[in-house]
Amino acid sequence: MVAPLIVSIPHDLGRDEARRRLQAGLTRAASRVPILNVDEEIWDGDRMAFRVRALGQTAAGHVDVQYDHVRL
């Protein structure tokens, strides 16, 4: 099994604004990139579980929104 890829992206938006942008962003990205399909996007508080497909590959994981960073 491959170790998970963990990315932490700092921001200065605050938790609520970062979450608002992410909630609109995944669907918007899929509408602009024809090869990207969003199979799942489930929010539970400040955590989003997702599954996307592109070019025959699937990626799944979760995003945790914090006050000063987002962890993917």
Protein Blocks (a to p, Z undefined) as FASTA:
>chain_A
ZZddddddddfebjmlmmmmmmmmmmmmmmmmmkbccfbdcdehjaccddddeehiacdd
dddddfkbccZZ
